[in-house]
Amino acid sequence: MLTHLSEENVMDVQLQDLHCELNNTDHHTNQISVDQLILRRGQSFKVTLTLTKSFNGDLHPLVVTAMTGHIPDNVEPSTSAKGAWKMELDKSSLTSKGITKLIIFPPANAPIGEYTLQVKYKDEEILLANLVLLFNPWCLDDWVFLPDEEERQEYVLNEEGIVYRGSVDYISSMYWDFGQFEDSMVNICMKILDLSHKHVEDPADDVSNRYDPMYVSRIVSAMINSEDEHGVVKGRWGGPYFDGYSPGHWNGSYPILKQWLKTYYRPVKYGQCWVFASVMCSVMRFLGIPCRVVTNFVSAHDNNGNLTIDANFHVWVEGWMKRPDLSNEGKFDGWQVLDPTPQEMSGGKDPLVDIYEYIGETHLKYDIPFVFAEVNADCISWLVRPDGSLVKINSDPKRVGQNISTKSVGTQKRQDITSTYKHREGGFPWQTELSIPVLIEFSVYNKPMLECASMKVSVVVTDKLNPDNTYVAEDDIVLLDPPISLTVRRKPLKSPSILCVTNNHKSELYNQYNMHHSRTAAENTPCTHEADGTGFSFARD
């Protein structure tokens, strides 16, 4: 990456001005820093050199070298690159006074990462600048170019977001602080790239491939989870969490990334899908790749290729970029699926796919069958007989992959993007053939209800006279506003779970419970003193 001007006599640089605040503002990186030069490729920046002598561009060459990546000992740096950096003299320069203003242009396909700029004249060489180069969604020639400014503000610059969880009938929103412009994020994100196994195995090849947002996205995806050495987050889908934090503890990416950096790259404990996805979104946005968090409800986790394994919800991210490796016509450009949650080993070199476009082509490379299954699998209900045999009750191709959701641009509302993943398809016609009342005792479900915010209840009924007639029903139960009844007993309870002493006590009890639940009993129910032996007990409807 060499370009040059020329100088009259011996070069003595008296002063250099990197114009960090001006350049960073022009490059939409001033939220990261105004003291460190952080630039976006495909866009020029200015540097001013003040020389002790006049500058003459017709005489001796002034060479500026841009270098990225570690250069091993006894190895000459290559002068070739994906694209040559260009430089020209600004017309406002006062060359007779030695004030030389340089306009430097990194190409739109330059590898991202840390660079050093050096100025050389004959045998004299000085360090001009240390800088960080990022992807540029404002640049038409960059593969991550996003044409809409509101979307750039949302998917690159917005540090706050919403992650959707719950179930298809009870979607809950969770605030998340992405914090991609917090202190130390430059060091954190550069270290994530440098600690990947690709970089360890072949640093030169890894750095040269960082021009490609698809390649970088895959590196980030692998580094977020601890399946790779030095991964950021360690997953756990059930307690105990005593040696870390439960996944529900986190509501921001920066505390996780900061802890990873401070502990010298030890995985932070613990995370689940929404944590992996949200942390990855932070890193992607910092690097300049437009990114959003996506939740798929009734998501199939396919570990053996049969496309039938079911989960309540799953969260991944989408990155915006061109896909010239798949089509020269731009057919597959746009949002690409990236899933940093550790599940099964990748079947190809790149998991980025547009699922909607690939329907019917899951035999192709990448992780298409895996992600396809998460939104398009058939949900099959089986009856397990006492002898262990299985009877297929029904198959519903429509159930998996519902209400695929992300935060809307510029608002706090939920945007349904299911149509970008799935064609319309017929489904199993669920029908009410008969109504059978089923009572589930509180003792059966009280423990899972206390431990979880939601639970799924499934009921299978078999006709004893005709065992082939099997009926199935299920529903999602969420602790939102369950009805509660208050029963007054004339005789004292032997071991009342709740003892009302005064009306004030009763009111306090109501207020505590009403933080999360509604009540059906009247507050003015007479309540005598404890000495009278009157007790109150709650019953859940």
C-alpha positions as CSV (number, residue, x, y, z in Angstrom):
1,M,0.0,0.0,0.0
2,L,2.4,2.7,-1.1
3,T,1.8,6.1,-2.5
4,H,4.1,9.1,-2.6
5,L,4.7,12.8,-3.1
6,S,8.1,14.5,-3.2
7,E,10.1,17.0,-1.0
8,E,12.8,19.5,-1.8
9,N,15.6,18.8,0.7
10,V,16.0,16.9,4.0
11,M,12.6,16.3,5.6
12,D,12.2,17.7,9.1
13,V,8.7,17.3,10.4
14,Q,8.1,20.0,13.0
15,L,4.5,19.2,13.8
16,Q,1.8,16.8,12.7
17,D,-2.0,17.2,13.1
18,L,-4.2,14.2,12.6
19,H,-7.5,16.2,13.0
20,C,-9.0,13.4,15.0
21,E,-12.2,15.2,16.1
22,L,-12.9,16.5,12.6
23,N,-12.0,13.2,10.8
24,N,-13.9,11.1,13.3
25,T,-17.0,13.3,13.0
26,D,-16.9,13.0,9.2
27,H,-16.6,9.2,9.5
28,H,-19.4,8.8,12.1
29,T,-16.9,7.5,14.7
30,N,-16.8,10.5,17.1
31,Q,-19.0,8.6,19.6
32,I,-16.1,6.1,19.9
33,S,-13.4,8.7,20.4
34,V,-12.3,12.2,19.4
35,D,-8.7,11.6,20.5
36,Q,-7.8,8.5,18.5
37,L,-8.1,8.3,14.7
38,I,-10.9,5.9,13.9
39,L,-11.9,5.9,10.2
40,R,-14.2,4.1,7.8
41,R,-12.9,2.7,4.6
42,G,-13.9,4.2,1.2
43,Q,-13.8,7.7,2.7
44,S,-10.9,10.2,2.7
45,F,-9.4,11.9,5.8
46,K,-6.9,14.7,6.3
47,V,-3.5,15.0,7.9
48,T,-1.4,18.1,8.2
49,L,2.4,18.1,8.3
50,T,4.4,21.2,9.2
51,L,7.9,21.0,7.8
52,T,10.9,23.1,8.7
53,K,11.5,23.7,5.0
54,S,9.4,24.4,2.0
55,F,7.7,21.5,0.2
56,N,8.2,20.9,-3.5
57,G,6.2,18.1,-5.1
58,D,8.3,18.0,-8.2
59,L,11.4,16.9,-6.4
60,H,12.2,14.1,-4.0
61,P,9.5,11.5,-3.2
62,L,7.5,11.7,0.1
63,V,6.2,8.1,0.7
64,V,3.3,7.3,3.0
65,T,3.0,3.6,3.9
66,A,-0.2,2.1,5.5
67,M,0.5,-1.2,7.2
68,T,-1.8,-3.6,9.1
69,G,-1.1,-6.9,10.8
70,H,2.0,-8.1,12.6
71,I,5.1,-8.5,10.4
72,P,7.3,-11.4,11.4
73,D,11.0,-10.9,11.8
74,N,13.1,-11.1,8.6
75,V,10.0,-10.8,6.4
76,E,9.5,-7.9,4.0
77,P,6.0,-6.4,4.1
78,S,4.0,-6.8,0.9
79,T,3.3,-3.8,-1.2
80,S,0.2,-5.4,-2.7
81,A,-3.3,-5.2,-1.2
82,K,-6.9,-5.6,-2.1
83,G,-6.8,-1.9,-3.2
84,A,-4.2,0.8,-3.2
85,W,-4.4,3.6,-0.7
86,K,-4.3,6.9,-2.5
87,M,-2.9,10.3,-1.4
88,E,-3.0,13.8,-2.8
89,L,-1.9,17.3,-1.7
90,D,-4.8,19.5,-0.5
91,K,-5.0,22.7,-2.5
92,S,-5.1,24.8,0.8
93,S,-1.5,23.7,1.6
94,L,1.0,26.4,2.1
95,T,4.0,24.6,0.6
96,S,6.3,27.6,0.7
97,K,5.9,27.7,4.5
98,G,6.2,23.9,4.8
99,I,2.5,23.5,5.7
100,T,1.6,20.3,3.9
101,K,-2.0,19.1,4.1
102,L,-2.5,15.5,2.9
103,I,-5.7,13.9,1.8
104,I,-5.5,10.1,2.2
105,F,-8.1,7.7,0.8
106,P,-8.3,4.1,2.0
107,P,-10.1,2.0,-0.6
108,A,-13.6,0.6,0.0
109,N,-12.3,-2.9,0.1
110,A,-9.4,-2.4,2.4
111,P,-9.1,-4.9,5.3
112,I,-10.4,-3.5,8.5
113,G,-8.4,-3.4,11.7
114,E,-5.5,-1.5,13.2
115,Y,-3.1,0.4,10.9
116,T,0.1,2.3,11.2
117,L,0.9,5.2,8.8
118,Q,4.5,6.0,8.2
119,V,6.1,8.8,6.3
120,K,9.4,8.2,4.7
121,Y,12.0,10.4,2.9
122,K,15.1,8.7,1.6
123,D,16.5,6.9,4.7
124,E,14.5,8.9,7.2
125,E,11.2,7.4,8.4
126,I,8.7,8.6,11.1
127,L,5.4,7.3,12.5
128,L,2.6,9.5,11.2
129,A,-0.4,7.8,12.9
130,N,-1.9,4.8,14.5
131,L,-5.5,4.4,13.4
132,V,-8.4,1.9,13.3
133,L,-10.2,1.3,10.0
134,L,-13.8,0.1,10.1
135,F,-16.5,-1.0,7.5
136,N,-18.4,1.9,6.0
137,P,-22.2,1.5,5.6
138,W,-22.3,5.1,4.3
139,C,-20.0,4.2,1.3
140,L,-21.7,3.1,-1.9
141,D,-18.8,0.9,-2.8
142,D,-18.5,-0.9,0.5
143,W,-20.2,-4.3,0.7
144,V,-22.0,-3.2,3.9
145,F,-23.5,-0.1,2.3
146,L,-27.0,0.6,3.7
147,P,-28.9,3.2,1.6
148,D,-31.4,4.4,4.3
149,E,-30.0,6.9,6.8
150,E,-32.6,6.0,9.4
151,E,-31.6,2.4,9.2
152,R,-27.9,3.3,9.5
153,Q,-28.8,5.3,12.7
154,E,-30.6,2.3,14.1
155,Y,-28.4,-0.6,13.0
156,V,-25.0,1.0,13.4
157,L,-25.1,3.9,15.7
158,N,-27.9,3.1,18.2
159,E,-26.6,1.8,21.5
160,E,-30.0,0.9,22.9
161,G,-32.3,-1.9,21.8
162,I,-35.0,-4.4,22.6
163,V,-34.7,-8.2,22.7
164,Y,-37.9,-10.2,22.5
165,R,-38.4,-13.4,24.5
166,G,-41.3,-15.4,25.9
167,S,-43.6,-17.5,23.8
168,V,-45.6,-17.0,20.6
169,D,-48.7,-16.0,22.5
170,Y,-46.9,-14.0,25.2
171,I,-44.1,-12.0,23.7
172,S,-42.1,-10.0,26.2
173,S,-39.7,-7.2,25.5
174,M,-36.4,-6.8,27.3
175,Y,-34.2,-3.6,27.2
176,W,-30.6,-4.2,26.1
177,D,-27.7,-1.7,26.2
178,F,-25.4,-2.6,23.3
179,G,-22.8,-0.1,24.4
180,Q,-20.7,-0.4,21.2
181,F,-19.1,3.0,21.8
182,E,-18.1,2.6,25.4
183,D,-14.5,2.9,26.6
184,S,-12.2,0.1,25.7
185,M,-14.5,-1.1,22.9
186,V,-11.7,-0.5,20.4
187,N,-9.3,-2.8,22.3
188,I,-12.0,-5.3,22.9
189,C,-13.2,-5.7,19.3
190,M,-9.7,-5.7,17.9
191,K,-8.7,-8.4,20.4
192,I,-11.7,-10.5,19.4
193,L,-10.4,-10.6,15.9
194,D,-6.8,-11.2,16.9
195,L,-7.6,-14.1,19.2
196,S,-9.6,-16.1,16.7
197,H,-8.2,-19.5,15.7
198,K,-7.9,-18.3,12.1
199,H,-5.6,-15.5,13.2
200,V,-3.5,-17.8,15.4
201,E,-3.1,-20.4,12.6
202,D,-2.2,-17.9,9.8
203,P,-2.1,-14.2,10.8
204,A,-1.3,-13.0,7.3
205,D,-4.1,-14.9,5.7
206,D,-6.6,-13.8,8.4
207,V,-5.7,-10.1,8.1
208,S,-5.9,-10.1,4.3
209,N,-9.4,-11.6,4.5
210,R,-10.7,-8.9,6.8
211,Y,-11.8,-6.9,3.8
212,D,-14.7,-9.3,3.6
213,P,-17.7,-8.6,6.0
214,M,-18.8,-12.2,5.6
215,Y,-15.5,-13.5,6.8
216,V,-15.3,-11.1,9.7
217,S,-18.9,-11.9,10.7
218,R,-18.1,-15.5,10.9
219,I,-15.0,-14.8,13.0
220,V,-17.0,-12.7,15.4
221,S,-19.8,-15.4,15.6
222,A,-17.3,-18.1,16.6
223,M,-15.5,-15.9,19.1
224,I,-18.6,-14.8,21.0
225,N,-19.2,-18.3,22.4
226,S,-16.6,-20.2,24.5
227,E,-16.7,-23.2,22.1
228,D,-13.7,-21.5,20.5
229,E,-10.6,-20.8,22.7
230,H,-10.9,-17.4,24.4
231,G,-14.6,-17.1,23.6
232,V,-16.4,-14.2,25.2
233,V,-19.5,-16.0,26.8
234,K,-19.9,-19.5,28.2
235,G,-23.4,-21.0,27.7
236,R,-25.4,-22.8,30.3
237,W,-29.1,-23.8,30.0
238,G,-29.7,-24.8,33.5
239,G,-28.4,-24.1,37.0
240,P,-26.4,-23.9,39.1
241,Y,-24.9,-20.6,38.3
242,F,-23.0,-20.1,41.6
243,D,-19.6,-19.6,39.9
244,G,-21.0,-16.8,37.7
245,Y,-24.3,-15.1,36.8
246,S,-27.5,-16.6,35.4
247,P,-28.2,-15.6,31.8
248,G,-31.1,-13.5,33.0
249,H,-28.8,-11.3,35.0
250,W,-27.4,-9.4,32.0
251,N,-29.1,-6.5,30.3
252,G,-26.1,-5.1,28.4
253,S,-23.1,-6.2,26.4
254,Y,-20.4,-3.9,27.7
255,P,-20.2,-5.4,31.3
256,I,-19.7,-8.8,29.7
257,L,-17.1,-7.6,27.2
258,K,-15.3,-5.5,29.8
259,Q,-15.1,-8.5,32.2
260,W,-13.8,-10.7,29.4
261,L,-11.0,-8.1,28.7
262,K,-10.1,-7.6,32.4
263,T,-9.8,-11.4,33.1
264,Y,-7.5,-11.8,30.1
265,Y,-10.0,-13.4,27.8
266,R,-11.6,-15.9,30.1
267,P,-15.2,-16.7,29.1
268,V,-17.8,-14.9,31.1
269,K,-20.4,-17.1,32.9
270,Y,-23.2,-17.5,31.8
271,G,-25.3,-16.8,28.7
272,Q,-28.1,-18.2,26.6
273,C,-29.2,-17.4,23.0
274,W,-30.3,-13.8,23.6
275,V,-27.0,-13.0,25.4
276,F,-24.9,-14.4,22.7
277,A,-26.8,-12.6,20.0
278,S,-26.9,-9.2,21.8
279,V,-23.1,-9.3,22.5
280,M,-22.4,-10.2,18.9
281,C,-24.7,-7.3,17.7
282,S,-22.6,-4.9,19.8
283,V,-19.3,-6.0,18.2
284,M,-20.8,-6.0,14.7
285,R,-22.1,-2.5,15.1
286,F,-18.8,-1.3,16.4
287,L,-17.0,-2.8,13.3
288,G,-19.5,-1.0,11.0
289,I,-21.6,-3.9,9.9
290,P,-25.3,-3.0,10.2
291,C,-26.8,-5.5,12.6
292,R,-30.1,-6.3,14.4
293,V,-31.2,-8.9,17.0
294,V,-33.9,-11.3,15.8
295,T,-36.2,-13.6,17.8
296,N,-37.9,-16.6,16.3
297,F,-40.8,-18.0,18.3
298,V,-41.4,-21.8,18.4
299,S,-37.9,-22.3,17.1
300,A,-36.7,-25.8,16.0
301,H,-33.1,-26.6,17.2
302,D,-32.1,-29.3,14.7
303,N,-29.1,-31.3,15.9
304,N,-29.6,-34.4,13.8
305,G,-31.0,-33.1,10.5
306,N,-34.6,-34.3,10.9
307,L,-36.0,-30.8,11.2
308,T,-38.4,-31.7,14.0
309,I,-36.8,-30.5,17.4
310,D,-38.8,-27.8,19.1
311,A,-38.0,-24.9,21.4
312,N,-40.0,-21.9,22.8
313,F,-37.9,-19.2,21.2
314,H,-34.4,-18.7,19.8
315,V,-32.5,-15.5,19.2
316,W,-29.8,-14.7,16.6
317,V,-28.6,-11.7,14.6
318,E,-28.8,-10.5,11.1
319,G,-26.0,-8.6,9.4
320,W,-26.5,-6.4,6.3
321,M,-24.0,-7.0,3.4
322,K,-23.6,-8.0,-0.2
323,R,-23.2,-11.6,-1.2
324,P,-21.1,-11.7,-4.4
325,D,-20.0,-15.2,-3.6
326,L,-23.6,-16.4,-4.2
327,S,-24.7,-14.2,-7.0
328,N,-23.2,-11.5,-9.2
329,E,-26.7,-10.1,-9.7
330,G,-27.2,-9.2,-6.1
331,K,-30.0,-11.8,-5.6
332,F,-28.8,-12.7,-2.1
333,D,-27.7,-9.2,-0.9
334,G,-29.2,-7.8,2.2
335,W,-29.9,-9.3,5.7
336,Q,-27.9,-12.4,6.4
337,V,-28.5,-14.8,9.3
338,L,-25.7,-15.2,11.9
339,D,-26.2,-17.4,15.0
340,P,-23.5,-17.2,17.6
341,T,-25.2,-19.6,20.0
342,P,-23.2,-22.9,20.2
343,Q,-25.3,-25.7,18.8
344,E,-23.7,-27.9,16.2
345,M,-20.5,-27.7,14.2
346,S,-20.8,-25.6,11.1
347,G,-21.1,-27.5,7.9
348,G,-19.5,-24.9,5.7
349,K,-17.2,-21.9,5.7
350,D,-19.9,-19.4,6.0
351,P,-23.3,-19.5,7.8
352,L,-24.7,-16.3,6.3
353,V,-27.9,-17.1,4.4
354,D,-31.1,-15.5,3.4
355,I,-33.5,-18.3,4.4
356,Y,-36.4,-17.0,2.4
357,E,-34.4,-17.1,-0.9
358,Y,-33.0,-20.6,-0.1
359,I,-36.3,-22.4,0.5
360,G,-36.0,-25.6,-1.5
361,E,-32.2,-25.3,-1.8
362,T,-31.1,-26.6,1.6
363,H,-28.6,-29.0,-0.1
364,L,-26.3,-26.1,-0.9
365,K,-23.2,-25.2,1.2
366,Y,-23.1,-23.2,4.5
367,D,-25.5,-23.9,7.4
368,I,-28.7,-23.6,5.5
369,P,-30.4,-26.8,6.6
370,F,-29.7,-25.9,10.3
371,V,-31.2,-22.4,10.1
372,F,-33.9,-23.5,7.7
373,A,-35.0,-26.0,10.3
374,E,-35.3,-23.3,13.0
375,V,-38.0,-21.5,11.1
376,N,-39.5,-24.1,8.8
377,A,-39.4,-27.5,10.5
378,D,-42.5,-29.7,10.9
379,C,-43.8,-30.0,14.5
380,I,-44.8,-33.6,15.0
381,S,-46.8,-34.8,18.0
382,W,-46.2,-38.4,19.1
383,L,-48.0,-40.5,21.6
384,V,-45.7,-42.8,23.6
385,R,-47.5,-45.9,24.6
386,P,-46.8,-47.8,27.9
387,D,-44.8,-50.4,25.9
388,G,-42.6,-47.7,24.5
389,S,-44.0,-47.7,21.0
390,L,-44.7,-44.4,19.2
391,V,-47.9,-43.3,17.5
392,K,-47.9,-40.2,15.3
393,I,-50.8,-38.0,16.2
394,N,-50.3,-35.1,13.8
395,S,-47.8,-33.1,11.9
396,D,-48.0,-29.3,11.7
397,P,-45.7,-27.6,9.1
398,K,-47.0,-24.1,10.1
399,R,-46.3,-24.0,13.8
400,V,-42.5,-23.6,13.9
401,G,-41.2,-20.1,13.0
402,Q,-43.9,-17.7,14.1
403,N,-43.8,-14.0,14.9
404,I,-40.1,-13.6,13.9
405,S,-39.4,-10.3,15.6
406,T,-37.0,-7.4,15.8
407,K,-37.1,-3.8,17.0
408,S,-38.5,-1.3,14.6
409,V,-36.4,1.4,13.2
410,G,-36.6,4.6,15.2
411,T,-39.3,3.3,17.6
412,Q,-39.7,0.9,20.5
413,K,-42.3,-1.1,18.6
414,R,-41.9,-4.7,17.5
415,Q,-41.5,-5.4,13.8
416,D,-42.7,-8.8,12.5
417,I,-40.3,-10.0,9.8
418,T,-41.7,-13.5,9.4
419,S,-42.5,-12.9,5.7
420,T,-38.8,-12.4,5.0
421,Y,-38.1,-16.0,6.1
422,K,-41.1,-18.0,5.1
423,H,-43.5,-18.6,2.2
424,R,-47.1,-19.1,3.1
425,E,-47.8,-22.8,3.7
426,G,-50.7,-24.9,4.8
427,G,-50.8,-26.2,8.3
428,F,-52.5,-28.8,10.4
429,P,-56.1,-27.7,10.9
430,W,-56.3,-27.7,14.7
431,Q,-59.9,-28.4,15.6
432,T,-62.0,-28.7,18.7
433,E,-63.5,-32.2,18.3
434,L,-64.7,-32.4,21.9
435,S,-64.2,-30.7,25.2
436,I,-62.8,-32.6,28.1
437,P,-62.2,-30.7,31.4
438,V,-58.8,-31.5,32.9
439,L,-57.9,-30.3,36.4
440,I,-54.2,-29.9,37.2
441,E,-53.4,-29.8,40.9
442,F,-51.3,-26.9,42.1
443,S,-48.9,-29.3,43.7
444,V,-48.0,-30.5,40.2
445,Y,-47.1,-27.2,38.7
446,N,-46.2,-24.9,41.6
447,K,-42.5,-25.7,41.4
448,P,-42.0,-25.0,37.7
449,M,-44.2,-21.9,38.0
450,L,-42.1,-20.5,40.8
451,E,-38.8,-21.2,38.9
452,C,-39.9,-19.9,35.5
453,A,-41.8,-17.0,34.1
454,S,-43.7,-19.3,31.7
455,M,-44.4,-22.9,31.2
456,K,-46.0,-25.1,28.5
457,V,-48.8,-27.5,29.5
458,S,-49.5,-30.4,27.2
459,V,-52.4,-32.8,27.6
460,V,-52.9,-36.1,25.7
461,V,-56.3,-37.9,26.0
462,T,-56.8,-41.4,24.7
463,D,-60.2,-43.0,24.2
464,K,-60.2,-46.2,26.3
465,L,-62.8,-47.9,24.1
466,N,-61.0,-46.9,20.9
467,P,-57.2,-46.4,21.6
468,D,-56.7,-45.1,18.0
469,N,-58.6,-42.0,18.9
470,T,-56.1,-39.7,20.5
471,Y,-56.5,-36.0,21.2
472,V,-53.8,-33.5,22.0
473,A,-53.9,-30.0,23.4
474,E,-51.3,-27.6,24.7
475,D,-51.0,-24.1,25.9
476,D,-48.4,-21.6,27.1
477,I,-48.9,-20.4,30.7
478,V,-47.3,-17.1,31.6
479,L,-47.2,-15.5,35.0
480,L,-48.7,-12.2,34.0
481,D,-52.0,-11.7,35.7
482,P,-53.3,-15.0,37.0
483,P,-56.6,-14.8,38.9
484,I,-56.4,-15.2,42.7
485,S,-59.3,-16.0,45.1
486,L,-59.3,-15.4,48.8
487,T,-61.3,-17.9,50.8
488,V,-62.5,-17.1,54.4
489,R,-63.0,-20.1,56.7
490,R,-65.0,-20.1,59.8
491,K,-62.8,-22.6,61.5
492,P,-59.1,-21.9,61.9
493,L,-56.8,-23.8,59.6
494,K,-54.4,-26.3,61.1
495,S,-51.5,-24.9,59.2
496,P,-52.5,-21.8,57.3
497,S,-50.0,-20.7,54.7
498,I,-51.1,-17.1,55.2
499,L,-52.4,-15.7,58.5
500,C,-54.2,-12.3,58.4
501,V,-53.8,-10.4,61.6
502,T,-55.3,-7.0,60.7
503,N,-56.8,-5.3,57.8
504,N,-53.5,-3.4,57.4
505,H,-51.7,-6.7,57.2
506,K,-54.2,-8.0,54.6
507,S,-53.8,-4.8,52.5
508,E,-50.0,-5.1,52.6
509,L,-50.3,-8.7,51.5
510,Y,-52.5,-7.7,48.5
511,N,-50.1,-4.9,47.6
512,Q,-47.1,-7.2,47.6
513,Y,-48.7,-9.8,45.4
514,N,-50.4,-7.3,43.1
515,M,-47.0,-6.1,41.9
516,H,-47.2,-9.0,39.4
517,H,-50.7,-10.5,39.7
518,S,-54.3,-9.4,39.8
519,R,-56.7,-10.2,42.6
520,T,-60.4,-11.3,42.6
521,A,-61.2,-11.1,46.3
522,A,-62.7,-8.0,47.9
523,E,-60.4,-6.0,50.1
524,N,-63.1,-5.3,52.7
525,T,-63.5,-8.9,53.8
526,P,-63.9,-8.9,57.6
527,C,-60.7,-10.0,59.3
528,T,-60.6,-10.6,63.0
529,H,-57.7,-10.6,65.4
530,E,-55.3,-13.6,65.3
531,A,-56.5,-14.6,68.8
532,D,-59.9,-15.4,67.3
533,G,-58.2,-18.0,65.2
534,T,-59.5,-16.9,61.8
535,G,-57.2,-17.7,58.9
536,F,-57.1,-16.9,55.3
537,S,-55.7,-19.0,52.5
538,F,-55.0,-18.3,48.9
539,A,-56.3,-20.6,46.1
540,R,-55.1,-20.3,42.5
541,D,-57.8,-20.7,39.9
